[in-house]
Amino acid sequence: MQGEQEQQKAGGGGGGDQTPSHCIVLDGPIIVGAGPSGLAVAATLRQHSVPFTILERSGGVADLWTNRTYDRLRLHLPKMFCELPHVGFPPDFPTYPTKHDFLGYLHSYAARFAIAPLLRRTVTRAWYDEPVSLWRVTTTTTTTTTSAAAAEYASPWLVVASGENAEVVVPKVKGRERFAGEALHSSEYRSGERFRGMRVLVVGCGNSGMEMCLDLCEHGAMPFMSVRSGVHVLPREMFGASTFGIAMKLLRWLPIKIVDRFLLLVARMVLGDTEKYGLKRPKLGPLEIKNVTGKSPVLDVGAWSLIKSGNIKIVPEVESFSGSGARFVDGSEMAFDAVIFATGYRSNVPSWLKEDGELFTEDGKARRARCPSSSGSDDWSSWRGPRGLYRVGFSGRGLLGAGADALGAAADIAGRWQEAQQATGANISSV
């Protein structure tokens, strides 16, 4: 396999040398990231018989799901919306697969398409080399026997599949260093078992924050959830069907504002008035705010009933920390044994990708696709930029969007790769 061959070639960097000794020119595209998005691109390229090389900074596929998620996590959407291209979930999987179900599916997927990423390759820089019309990508490699060996790869095509959730986000709050209890990010949380009997402040009220509060309750802890801004809480199912599925069907026929009104009406019927319990709803509807800001509504998996019963207590935004607890923006203070920051993740693309802003904003989010001009010069899709640059998994539509992006990007690369092969063959035959 190409990945194994390139891994052998890259071994010549040596020791702690930060400068690549040579550049490895690849026949197929470079894919940065071996999460679901990168795997989906690779599998589709395999279907087109196009070689590829995946560079992955961790020690295996799906690092986020493997090492930075809590034990009780399940897919929040039904499995039909989370399948990767070409292979569905096993029929015996539950409607909402567990973390371990999903990881098993991803490993089986990688094995089925013979996807072998180059592991522990941290991309430090990627840029387009205009004179040779190639993307050049530098990496450092850390193993148990060597440290920071450098390598450089080049290809006409670069697929950015490193994800929207590459780096943790922890807000800077005054006095955090003085807090004497344990403070951790949600990526480090596994189970509420070790917090039994403790007062735990969870900062953040998204899907992760809500579910960790539920898990803490079930393990005998006393969770307090700090809410800074408004949040939409929706039942995971309506009328016996997936809320997400219903919304997708309605959007085929109705404007987004009308669909939002319907969702909020049903949510109020099922859940009641969330503002009564401290969860103020934003002015924009759940789907509209997702489009504008990328913030997903919370799909309730059981936390709401515990909020109503008072087992999960809602508190205001944190103003500062003290040695024993936190002070809130309303002036109140409380003591806590631990703090969990359920404050999400961000893209790390700006730290290594050098591009002109066609596909990514300055903070690493997807830039909206340009509209085609009359000449067709700006005719690229949301996943395709100029000069052979692609992004997959940045649409804000989760696994469903990543799969669609992967199919489009891989098919486009396959067409260009085949043209290059034909041109090379024609050049050789004419000599």
VEXKOLRO-407361 format. One record per residue: x, y, z of N, C-alpha, C, O in turn. Coordinates in steps of 0.1 Angstrom, whole numbers, plus 5000, padded with zeros to 4 digits. Atoms other than C-alpha are relative to their C-alpha. Example, Ala and Ser with C-alpha at 12.3 -4.5 7.8 and 13.67 -1.06 7.14 Angstrom:
residues 2
500949885000512349555078500950125000501950125007 499149895000513749895071499250115008499750225009 
end
This chain:
residues 431
500849885000500050005000500950125000502050125006 499249885002501250354992500450065014501650095016 499749944987501050475029501249935006502050005012 499050074994503350195040501450034993502450044999 498849965008505850275012500550135004501850155006 499649864997505950645020500550005015501450085018 499650004987506350565057501549965001502350015009 498650045000509650385049500950114994502050134999 499249895006510850665027500250125010501350185010 499949894991510150915054500949985012501250075020 499250034989512350745079501450065001502150045011 498649955001515550925068500250135007501450185006 499849874994514951245087501050005011501850095013 499050024990516751125117499850085013499750205012 499949934987516751205154499150125002497950124999 500849884998515651555164500150104990499850224992 499849915011516451715131498650064996497849984992 501349935003513651975124499950034985498950074981 500049965015514652025087499949874992500849784993 500150125009513451755062501249994991501750084985 498850035008516351595044499650004985500450024977 500450005014514251565012498550005000497849995010 501449995001510751604999499549874992500049834982 500650125006508551294991498950054991497950104995 501049965010506551364959499149884998499549784994 501050115000503351164960499250004987499050114981 500850025012501351034931498550045002497950104993 501449964997497951094948499950115010500950165014 500249894991496451344972500549975014500749865018 499750004986497551425007498750035008498050135005 501249984992494751395033500550035014501349945020 499649974986495351565067498949975009497850035009 501050044990493451385094499449874997498949844986 500650145001492251025100498849985008498549885014 501350014994488951105116498949954990499349914979 501150045009485551015100500150074986499950004976 499949925013486051285073501149944991500949924979 498850055007489551165063499849864995500149834984 500350145004488450805062499049994989499249914980 501050005011485450885040500650044987500349984977 499349965012487651065015500949884995500849854983 499150115004490150775015499249894994499649834984 500850115005487450515010499550024987499549944978 500649975013485950694981501150014990500949974978 498950015009489350744965500449864997500749834985 499750145003489950374969499049944990499449864982 501150045010486650314950500450044986500049984977 499649955013488150524922501449964996501950004986 498750055002491450344924501150114999502050104991 499049894999493350664933500849985012500249965023 499150014988496350634956499950135009499550235004 500149894991496450854987500949985012501449875014 499250014988498450935018499350085011499050205009 500649934989496851025051501050035011501849945015 499149954989498851225077499150025013498250105013 500850004987497451175113501050035011501949965013 499249964989498951345143500049905012501049905020 500150094988497751085169500549864996501149844985 499550145002498450715172499049914994499349794993 501050095006495350585155498950084993498950204994 501149935006492150665136499050055010498950005021 501149944992489350875151500550045014499949995024 499449964987491451035179499050065009498950035021 500949934991488651255191499049905007498849915019 500950104994486250965196500749905009500149865019 499250104992488950735210500450065013500349995024 499349954988490650965235499450125006499950165017 500549874994488551275241498550005002497950115001 501550014998484951155247499749925013500449845017 500550074988483051045278499449864997499049844986 500450145002482050685283498649984995498349894987 501450025003478250725281499650064986498450054983 500449935012478350915248499449904989499949794987 500650065012476050805220499950104989499950224991 500349905011475450955186498750075003497750005007 501349934997472851225191499049994989497850034991 500950015011471351165157499949854996500849774999 500150145004469950835144501149954990501650034983 498950055008472450605127499950034985500950044979 500149985014471050655093500650144995500950154983 499549875003472251015094501550015003502250125000 498649994995475750925106500949894993502149884996 499250105007476950655082500950064990500650174984 499049955010480050705061499649944986499049844986 500350055013479850655023500449864998501449815003 499750135005479750305009499649895010499449775005 500250104990479150115042499150055010499450155017 501049964989476150135065500449935013501349855014 499850064987476050045102499449864999498549834992 500650144998475449675111498550015004498250105012 501550004997471649605113499749995015498750035019 500350024986471949505149500450125009500250115021 499649884992473349845160498750075005497750074998 501249924996470850055181499850124992500750164984 500449885008469150355166501150115003501550184994 499049904996471650575185501249925005501349895017 498950084996474950385185500850065011501050185012 499149954989477250405215501450044994501750024983 498649965004480750545214500849884996501549884986 499250125004482150195213499549934988500249884980 500650055012479750085186500650084988501050034978 499649915011480850385165501549984997501949974985 498650025002484550325171500349874993501149854984 499950125006484149965161499750014985500349954976 500449985014482450075129501150074992501450034981 498949925007485250325120501249914998501849914987 498950095002487950065126499749894989500649864981 500450105010486049805105500050074986500450014976 500049925012485650075078501450024994501650004983 498649985004489350155077500649874995501349874985 499550135005490149785074499449954987500149904979 500750045012487649725047500650064988500750004977 499549935012489149985024501650015001502250094994 498650014999492749905035500650145002501650184995 499649874997493250255049501150005011500749965023 498950004991496650285067500650135001501650164994 499549874999497350635078501550005005501949905011 498749984994500950755085499750075014499350195014 500349964987500550795123501150095006502250085003 499149914992502051055147500850094991501950134993 499549905009502651285118499350135002498150154997 500749874998501851635130500450104989501650134987 499849915011501451875101500450145007499650195015 499549874995503452195109499850124990499750234994 500249895010502952385076499649934987500149824983 500450055013501252335043499850134991499150224995 500149885009501552585014500149954985500649844982 500050035014501152594976501350054994501650184995 498849965007504452604957499750034986499649934977 500449965014503552794926500949964989500449914979 499150035011506652734905499849854995500049824984 500150145004506152354906498549955001498349834998 501550035000502252354910499849885010499149795006 500250114991502352134941499850065014500350175018 500249974986501152154977501149935008501449815006 498950064992504052105001499650005015499150105020 500550024986503351975036501249955008501849845005 498950044991505951955064499449945013498349995017 500550074988505451725094501249975010502349975006 499150064990507151625126499449875005498249865006 500450134996507051275138500649965014501849985016 499550044986507251165175499749865002498549825001 500350144997507650805184500749975014501350065020 499450034987508950615215501549994999502250005009 498550015002512450585200500650134994501850154996 499549885006512850915181499150125004497950105007 500849894997511651265187500150104989501250144984 500149895010510451525162500849984988501550084983 499450025014511851375130499150074990497950064990 500849925010510851605102499949934986500949864982 500150055013509551505068499250104992498550184997 500749915009508151685038499449924988500049844982 500750075011505551565013499550114990499250224994 500649915011504251714980499049934992499249814989 501050065009501251654959499250114993499150234998 500849905006499051844934498750025008498050125005 501349984993496051794958500249985015500949905020 499950004985495651864995498550005005497850095002 501350014993492551755015500150035014500849965022 500049964986492051935048498849935007497749975005 501050084993490151685070500349995015500049895021 499550004986491551775104498850045009499050025021 501249984991488051875117499850135006500750215008 500449884993486252155134500349995015500350095022 499850024985487052005168501549955003501649855010 498650054999490851975166500750045014501549965019 499349954988491852175197498950045010497950105007 500949964990490152225230499950155003500950225000 500249864997488752565240499750015015498749965020 500249974985489152675277500050155002501050214999 500049864998488053025285500950055011501249985020 499249934990490253265304499150075010498550175007 500949944990488453335336500950045012501849975016 499249944989489853555364500149915012499149865016 499950084988491253365393500049854998500049775008 500150155002491153015377501249935007501049825012 498950064994494652945389500049985015500749915021 500250014986493552995425499149895005499149865016 501050104996490852735425500849875004501649824997 499350114994492052455448499549864996500249764997 500650125004489752185434500549954986501350024980 499650055014490151975402499350084989498150114990 500549935011489652165370500449934987501649914985 499750075013489451985336499050044989498050094991 500849985012488152015301499149884998499549775002 500950115003485251795289500749894993500449774994 499350105007487751615267500749905009501149795005 499350084990489351475299499049925009499449845017 501050064991486051365315499649864994499449854982 500450135004485150995313498749955006497849904999 501150054992482650915340499850085012500850145018 500349934987480951075370500349925012500249975023 499850094989481950785392501050065010500750065022 499049944991485050965407499650135006500350195014 500549874995482951275414498849975010498250075014 501150044991480451085436500050085013501150095020 500149934988479251305465500650144999500650225009 499349875001481051615451499150104993498250074985 500649895006479751955441500850044987501950084989 499349985013480651995404499450114992498250114989 500549895009480352315383500449964986501649944983 499850035014479952235346499850144993498750194993 500049885007480752545325499749974986500549924978 500450035013478752525293498749925000498649835007 501350075000475252415284499749954986498549944982 500350075013475652245250499749865002499449815014 500350144999475051885243500949925010500449845017 499150064991478151775261499850045014499849955023 500249954987477551995291498849945007498849895018 501350064995473951865295500249855003499849815013 499950144998474951505291501049965012500849865019 499150024988477851525316499350035013499549965023 500849974988475451685341499149885003499049845015 500850124998473151385336500849895005500449825014 499150114996476051145340500450025015500549935022 499649964986477151325372498949965010499149915020 501250034992473651295386499949855003499749805014 500250144999473450925379501149935008500949825013 498950054992476750875397500150065014501150055021 500149954986475651055429500850135002501050175014 499449864999477351395422498950105000497850074998 500949885000475751735426500450104989501350184992 499649915011476051915392499350145000498150155003 500549875002475652285387500450054986501650044983 499649975013475552405351499950154998498950225000 499949865002476752755343499650044985500249984976 500649965013474852925314500350144997500050235005 499649865003476353225297499050074990498750184992 500949945010473953275267498849914998498749805005 501250085002470753145254500349864993501349854987 499850135006470352785243498649944996497649955004 501250075004467652585224500149865004501049795000 500150144996466652255240498849944993497750004994 501150075008464652025218499949855004501049795008 500150144997463351675225500749924988500749974977 499350085010465451415207499149944989499449924978 501050065009462351265192498650085001498350125012 501349945000458951415182499049904993499449854982 501050095006455851195174500649874996500349814986 499450135003457950885176501150004990501549894986 499049995011460451005150501150105005500950185013 498949924997463851175151499750154997499250184986 500249865002463551555156500850054988500350134980 499149965011466451605132499449954987499450024977 500650055012464851375106498750084996498650104984 501249925003461551565108500450144995499850184985 499649875005463351895104500549994986500250084978 499450015014465251775073498949984990499050044979 501150015009462051665057499250124998498850164986 500749885002460251985064500750114992500150194985 499249905008463152195050499949984985500350074978 500250025015462452035016498950094995498950124983 501249935005459152225014499850135007499150225001 500449884992459152505040501350085002502450035003 498949924996461352805048500549975014499849915022 499450044987463752765077499350065012499250005022 500749934989461853025098498749925004498449925016 501250074997458652825095500349875007499649835016 499650134993460352495104500450035014500149955023 499649974987461952665134498850035009498849985021 501249984992458552785146499349875004498849865015 500650134997457152435143500849935011500249875020 499250074990460052285163499950065013499849995023 500149934987459752545190498649985006498549975019 501350024995456052495193499949865006499349845017 500150144995456352115197500949995012500549925022 499150004988459352165221499350055012499450005023 500749954988457152375243499049915005498749905017 501150094997454352125242500749885008500149835018 499450124994456751835252500850045012500749975022 499149964989459252015275499550105009499950105021 500449894992457452315287500850124998501550134988 499349875002458852665292501449985006501649985018 498750024995462652625295500550125007501450115016 499549884994463152985304499650015015500250085023 500550014986461252915337501149945009501149975021 498950074993464252705347501450064998502450005001 498749935002466952945336500749984987501850034985 499450025014467552835300499250094990498250054984 500649915009466653135279500349964986501449934982 499850045014466053065243500550124992500150244994 499549895008467953275217498950064991497850004989 501049945009466053515194499849934987498749914982 500150085012466953315163499649865003499949815014 500550134998465352975159501249905000502349944996 498950094999467452655164500749964987501949954987 499450035013468052585127500750124995501850114989 499549885005468652945118501350045008502350085001 498849974993471152995146501149904997502349944998 499050105004472952675136500750054987501950044985 499549955012473352825101500950125001501950134995 499349874998474553165113501249985008502350045005 498850014990476853065142500649875001501749865006 499550134999477352695139499649935013500049815015 500350054987475952645174498849904999497749954994 501050105002473852325175499050015012499450045023 501050014989470552295196500449885008501049785003 499850114992470652065225498849904998497749944998 501050105002468851735218500049925013500949855017 500150054987467651625252500049845001499349784994 499950154998468651265263499749975015500049855019 500350034986467451295299500350115010499850105021 499549894990469051605315498850095004498850145015 501049904998465951815311499149975012498750065020 500850034989463851625336500750025014500150055024 499249974988466651655362500250145003500350185014 500149864998466752025356498750045006498750135016 501349964994463052055363499949955014499250025022 500250064987463351835394501050075010500950055022 499149934992466252055407501349925003502149965010 498850084998468851775406501250054993502350044997 499049925007470751975380499650145002498550184998 500349864997470952335391500650094990501850084987 499549905010471252625366500650125008499950175016 499449884993473652905377500550094989500650054977 499649905010474753225359501449984995502149884999 498650015006477953285339501050035012500750115021 498949984990481153265360500750134997501150164986 499249875001482753605367501449985005502350044999 498750034996485753465386500049885009499049845014 499950114991487153185406500850045013501550145013 499249984988488453175442500649865004500449764996 499450124996490252905461499049895003499349775001 501050104997487052725471498849994990498049904992 501150005009484652805443500050114990501050144984 500149915011483253055419499150125004498250105012 500949884998481653405419499450024986500050014976 500849985012478953465393499750144997499850235005 500249865004478053775373498950075007498850195007 501149934992474953835395500550035014499750085022 499549974987477253865425500049895010500649905021 500150114991476453535441501349915000502049924990 498850094999479153285452499649875005498749855013 500250134996479252915456501349925001502349954994 498850084998481752655468499849874991498749824990 500050125009482652365444501349915003502349965007 498950094999484852055446500849984987502049954987 499450025013485552045409499350084989498150124991 500549925012485052235376500349934987501449894985 499950065013484452085342499750114989498650164989 500249915010484852315312499449934987500249874980 500650065012482352195286499850114989498750144985 500049885009483352475263500549984986500850074979 499950035014483952295231501550004995502449995002 498850015007486652285205500150104989499250184986 499949915011488052485176500949934990501649834993 499150045011489852425143501450045003501650155009 498649954999493652435142500650034986501850054985 499549985013493852495105500950134998501950124991 499249885002495152855108501549995004502350065000 498650014994498252735127500949934990502149944992 499150075009499552525097499750034985500650014977 500449995014497652595064500250154996499750245001 499849875006498852885043499250014987499749954977 500849985012496152985018499450145000499650215010 500449865002494553295005498650035006498050145003 501349974994491253265025498849964992497750004995 501150045008489253104998499149905007497849905005 500850114994488152805019499850025015498849975021 500049994986488852915055500150145005500750234998 499949874994488353215077501250015008501949915010 498849984992491053355099500049915013501049885018 500150094988489753145128499849854997499549775005 500050145004489752825108498649944997498549824995 501350055004486052795100499850014985500550084978 500250005015484652725066499450134995498550195001 500549885007484253025044498949964990499049864984 501150045009480953025025500550004985501350074981 499650025014481252904989499750124992498750194994 500249895009481653164962499049964990498849854986 500950025011478953204936500749994987501650074984 499350005013480053104901499850124992498750184992 500149885009480753394878499649964986499549844983 500450035014479653414842501149934992500849854983 498950065007483153304831500349865006501049785000 499850134994483053004855501350005008501749905014 498750004993486353124871499949975015500849925021 500250024986484853104906499149885002498549875013 501050114999482952784900500649895008501149785002 499650114992483952574929499049985011498350075015 501050044990481852394955500550045014501650085016 499649974986481852434993501249925004501949975014 498850084996484452164995501250024991502349964994 498849995009486752274967500450154999499650244997 499449875002489052574965500949994987500949894980 499150005012491552674938501349925002501649895014 498750065000494852504930500049865007501049835013 500050144995493852154942499849995015500249895021 500250004985492852244978498549965002497650014996 501350054996489852074994499850005015500849995022 500450024986488052075027498949905002497949914994 501150104998485951795041499850005015500749985023 500350014985484151795075499950145006500050145019 500149864995483752175079498750064997498650194997 501249945005480252215067499050045012498050105010 500949984989478752225102498849915000497949935008 501150095001476451945093500349865005499749765002 499650124994478251675112500449894990500949924980 499550115008478851325098499250004987499849964976 500850005012476051365072500750104990500850064978 499449915009477751675057501449954996501849974985 498650055004481251515059499949904990500849904981 500150115010480051215039499750064986500350024976 500349945013478551435012501250074994501550074982 498849935004481751655011501049904994501749924984 499050105003483951345009499749944986500649924978 500350055013482051204979500350094989500950064979 499749905010482251524960501550034998502050034987 498649965001485851604968500849884994501649904985 499250125005487151244961499749984985500649954977 500350025014485251224928500750114991501250084980 499349895007486751564917501449974999502049994988 498650035001490251454926500249884991501249894983 499850115009489751124908500050044986500849994978 500049955014488851304876501250074996501850044985 498849935003491851524878501249915000502149924992 498950104999494151234888500049924987501149904981 500150085012492951034858500550084988501250034979 499549915010493551334835501550015000502250014990 498649994998497051364849500749874995501849884989 499450135004497750994843500049994985500949944979 500250015015496451014807501050104994501750064983 499049905005498651324801501449955001502249964992 498750064998501651144815500349894990501449884984 499850115010501050844793500150054986500950004978 499849945014500651064762501350064998501950054987 498749945001503851244770501149894998502049914990 499050115001505750914774499949944985501049914979 500150065013504350774741500550094989500850044978 499649915010505251084722501550024999502150074990 498549995000508951054732500649914990501949914988 
end
